[in-house]
Amino acid sequence: MTVKRMAGIVLIISISAWTNKSESSDKIAEYCATFHQIQMDIRDCVITPDSGRRAFAAVMKDFRVAFKQDTCHAIDSSYFVYPVKCYLPQESIGGKGKGYRDEGFDLFDMNAKGSHPAHDLFVRDKDQDNIDDRTWKPVDILAFTSGVVVATETSWKYDSDFRGGNWIWIYDPCLNGLFYYAHNNIVEVQPGQWVNAGDKISEMGRSGYNAYQKRSPTHLHLMYLQLDADGLPMPYNTYQWLKNATVKGTLETE
């Protein structure tokens, strides 16, 4: 099945089946720790791009074995939940989707510059205090789809030059891909944890070198990487998924 065809097909997971067929929690914890270390090694440039690709492909093979696709069933578009609670896609997707640029992207090479294979989802926060100007509350970030949390980063400091800030990686076995949620303030999930679409995973923030700057409006950076047959990541534009996603929460109910 091609990635393009997947855009028109929505899938759902039987949670009990995942639980029964998954490997032990110790093994999952080991895979998560390996995935996190790969990200750190790439960031710190202590691993070559080729070595990074081999290590990444190996650990994603482990995740594929642990979370098989044979319990996925086609349903309606409720599979996708818009990841910014109480916001509509048309009011928060930056540039109406035109901010997505995947040319030159290489997850394994920190010297690759200029790409932005993601969508920035903005909120109303003029004073940049991580509080929504309409609700006077933090903005909840929700899981866009169901999946297993494979890595988190929660130690970002305001004087750090790392770009992603406090981030979350979630592997969706049915889509066979990884979602990356960046610039969070508070991360509320742990590696190895299963989340369902619409579950709260964090609160929006301004963590990350560029996101922390005054020039940057408060937003969630959402990237999706489709895995190929070898387990290597390819950027995929989720704009249509975001536009058609179920919106959870309204201002009237908050």
C-alpha positions as CSV (number, residue, x, y, z in Angstrom):
1,M,0.0,0.0,0.0
2,T,1.4,3.4,-1.0
3,V,1.6,6.3,1.4
4,K,-0.7,8.3,-0.9
5,R,-3.4,5.6,-0.6
6,M,-3.0,5.5,3.1
7,A,-4.1,9.2,3.2
8,G,-7.6,8.1,2.2
9,I,-7.8,5.1,4.5
10,V,-8.3,5.4,8.3
11,L,-7.4,2.7,10.7
12,I,-8.2,1.7,14.3
13,I,-6.4,-0.4,16.9
14,S,-7.8,-3.1,19.2
15,I,-6.0,-2.2,22.4
16,S,-6.6,-5.6,24.0
17,A,-5.0,-7.3,21.0
18,W,-1.9,-5.1,21.2
19,T,-1.6,-5.9,24.9
20,N,-1.8,-9.7,24.3
21,K,0.6,-9.7,21.4
22,S,3.1,-7.2,22.6
23,E,6.5,-8.2,24.0
24,S,7.3,-7.8,27.7
25,S,7.4,-4.4,29.2
26,D,11.2,-4.9,29.8
27,K,11.8,-5.4,26.1
28,I,9.7,-2.4,25.2
29,A,11.6,-0.3,27.7
30,E,14.8,-1.4,26.1
31,Y,13.6,-0.5,22.7
32,C,12.5,2.9,23.9
33,A,15.9,3.6,25.6
34,T,17.7,2.6,22.4
35,F,15.5,4.9,20.3
36,H,16.2,7.8,22.7
37,Q,19.9,7.2,22.7
38,I,19.9,7.3,18.9
39,Q,18.2,10.7,18.9
40,M,20.8,12.0,21.4
41,D,23.7,10.6,19.4
42,I,22.4,12.2,16.2
43,R,21.9,15.5,18.0
44,D,25.3,15.5,19.6
45,C,27.0,14.4,16.3
46,V,28.6,11.4,17.9
47,I,27.2,8.9,15.3
48,T,27.6,9.0,11.5
49,P,24.5,9.4,9.4
50,D,25.0,5.8,8.0
51,S,25.4,4.3,11.5
52,G,22.4,6.3,12.7
53,R,20.3,4.8,9.8
54,R,21.3,1.3,10.6
55,A,20.6,1.7,14.3
56,F,17.3,3.4,13.7
57,A,16.2,0.7,11.2
58,A,17.1,-2.0,13.7
59,V,15.1,-0.6,16.6
60,M,12.1,0.2,14.5
61,K,12.1,-3.5,13.3
62,D,11.9,-4.4,17.0
63,F,8.9,-2.1,17.5
64,R,7.2,-3.5,14.4
65,V,7.6,-7.1,15.8
66,A,6.3,-6.0,19.2
67,F,3.2,-4.1,17.8
68,K,1.9,-6.0,14.8
69,Q,-0.6,-4.6,12.3
70,D,-3.0,-7.5,12.2
71,T,-5.5,-5.9,14.5
72,C,-6.0,-2.8,12.4
73,H,-9.5,-2.2,11.0
74,A,-10.7,0.4,8.5
75,I,-13.2,2.9,10.0
76,D,-14.1,6.6,9.6
77,S,-12.0,9.7,10.0
78,S,-12.5,9.7,13.8
79,Y,-9.1,7.9,13.9
80,F,-7.4,11.4,13.8
81,V,-8.0,13.8,16.6
82,Y,-6.7,17.4,16.1
83,P,-3.7,17.7,18.4
84,V,-4.4,21.2,19.8
85,K,-7.4,21.0,22.1
86,C,-10.2,23.6,21.5
87,Y,-8.7,24.8,18.2
88,L,-10.0,24.3,14.7
89,P,-7.6,23.3,12.0
90,Q,-8.4,26.3,9.8
91,E,-7.5,28.8,12.6
92,S,-4.3,27.2,13.8
93,I,-2.4,25.4,11.0
94,G,0.4,27.8,10.0
95,G,0.2,29.3,6.5
96,K,-2.7,27.1,5.6
97,G,-0.3,24.2,5.2
98,K,2.3,26.1,3.1
99,G,4.9,25.9,5.9
100,Y,5.6,22.2,5.1
101,R,8.9,21.8,3.2
102,D,10.5,18.3,3.0
103,E,13.2,19.0,0.5
104,G,16.6,18.2,1.9
105,F,15.4,16.6,5.1
106,D,17.7,14.0,6.7
107,L,16.9,12.9,10.2
108,F,20.4,11.5,10.6
109,D,22.5,14.5,9.5
110,M,22.5,17.6,11.7
111,N,24.3,19.5,8.9
112,A,21.2,19.2,6.7
113,K,19.5,22.6,6.8
114,G,16.6,24.4,5.3
115,S,13.8,21.8,5.4
116,H,10.6,21.9,7.6
117,P,8.8,18.6,7.0
118,A,6.2,19.5,9.6
119,H,3.2,21.7,10.4
120,D,3.3,24.4,13.1
121,L,0.0,24.7,14.9
122,F,-0.5,28.1,16.5
123,V,-2.6,29.3,19.4
124,R,-3.5,32.7,20.8
125,D,-0.8,33.7,23.2
126,K,0.3,37.3,22.6
127,D,2.2,37.7,25.8
128,Q,4.0,34.3,25.3
129,D,3.3,33.0,28.8
130,N,2.1,29.5,27.6
131,I,-1.4,30.5,28.6
132,D,-4.2,30.7,26.1
133,D,-5.5,34.3,25.8
134,R,-9.1,33.1,25.5
135,T,-9.3,30.5,28.3
136,W,-6.5,31.6,30.6
137,K,-5.4,28.0,30.8
138,P,-2.5,26.0,29.3
139,V,-3.2,24.5,25.9
140,D,-3.5,20.7,26.0
141,I,-1.7,18.8,23.3
142,L,-3.6,15.6,22.3
143,A,-2.4,12.4,20.6
144,F,-3.1,12.8,16.9
145,T,-3.5,9.0,16.6
146,S,-3.1,6.0,18.8
147,G,0.3,4.6,19.4
148,V,3.1,3.8,21.8
149,V,5.3,6.6,23.2
150,V,8.9,5.6,22.2
151,A,10.8,8.5,23.6
152,T,10.5,11.8,25.4
153,E,12.8,14.7,26.3
154,T,11.9,16.8,29.3
155,S,15.1,18.4,30.4
156,W,15.3,21.4,28.1
157,K,16.5,24.7,29.7
158,Y,15.9,28.2,28.4
159,D,19.6,28.8,27.7
160,S,20.0,25.6,25.6
161,D,20.6,25.8,21.9
162,F,18.8,22.6,21.1
163,R,15.9,23.2,18.7
164,G,13.2,20.7,19.6
165,G,12.9,21.6,23.3
166,N,10.8,19.1,25.2
167,W,9.6,16.6,22.7
168,I,7.7,13.4,22.3
169,W,8.0,10.6,19.7
170,I,5.0,8.2,19.2
171,Y,5.0,5.2,17.0
172,D,1.6,4.4,15.4
173,P,1.7,0.7,14.4
174,C,-1.3,0.8,12.1
175,L,0.1,3.7,10.0
176,N,3.6,2.3,10.5
177,G,5.0,5.7,11.2
178,L,6.3,8.1,13.8
179,F,4.8,11.3,15.1
180,Y,7.1,14.0,16.6
181,Y,5.6,16.6,18.9
182,A,8.0,19.4,19.7
183,H,8.2,22.6,21.8
184,N,6.1,21.3,24.7
185,N,6.1,22.9,28.1
186,I,5.1,20.0,30.3
187,V,5.3,16.4,29.0
188,E,2.7,14.1,30.6
189,V,3.5,10.7,29.1
190,Q,6.3,8.2,29.6
191,P,8.3,6.0,27.1
192,G,6.5,2.6,26.7
193,Q,3.1,4.1,27.5
194,W,0.2,3.4,25.1
195,V,-1.9,6.4,24.2
196,N,-5.2,6.6,22.4
197,A,-6.1,9.3,19.9
198,G,-7.3,12.3,21.8
199,D,-5.5,11.5,25.0
200,K,-3.6,14.4,26.6
201,I,0.1,14.0,26.1
202,S,1.5,17.4,27.1
203,E,0.9,21.1,27.4
204,M,2.0,23.5,24.7
205,G,5.1,25.5,25.4
206,R,7.9,27.5,23.9
207,S,10.8,25.1,24.5
208,G,13.5,24.8,21.9
209,Y,16.1,27.4,20.7
210,N,14.0,28.9,18.0
211,A,10.6,28.5,19.6
212,Y,11.8,30.3,22.8
213,Q,12.7,33.5,20.8
214,K,10.3,36.4,21.0
215,R,10.0,36.3,17.2
216,S,8.3,32.9,17.4
217,P,4.6,32.7,18.2
218,T,3.6,29.9,20.6
219,H,3.0,26.7,18.6
220,L,3.2,22.9,18.4
221,H,5.6,21.5,15.8
222,L,4.1,18.3,14.5
223,M,6.1,16.0,12.1
224,Y,5.2,12.6,10.7
225,L,7.7,10.2,9.3
226,Q,6.4,7.2,7.3
227,L,8.6,4.1,7.6
228,D,9.6,2.3,4.5
229,A,10.1,-1.4,4.1
230,D,13.5,-1.2,5.7
231,G,12.3,0.8,8.7
232,L,13.8,4.1,7.5
233,P,11.8,7.4,7.9
234,M,10.4,9.4,5.0
235,P,8.6,12.7,5.7
236,Y,4.9,12.8,4.8
237,N,2.6,15.8,4.6
238,T,-0.2,15.4,7.2
239,Y,-2.1,18.5,6.1
240,Q,-5.2,16.6,4.9
241,W,-5.2,14.4,8.0
242,L,-5.1,17.6,10.1
243,K,-7.9,19.3,8.2
244,N,-10.2,16.3,8.5
245,A,-9.4,15.4,12.1
246,T,-12.0,15.4,14.9
247,V,-11.8,18.5,17.1
248,K,-11.9,17.7,20.8
249,G,-13.3,20.4,23.2
250,T,-14.8,23.8,22.5
251,L,-14.5,27.1,24.3
252,E,-18.1,26.7,25.5
253,T,-17.3,23.4,27.3
254,E,-14.0,24.6,28.8
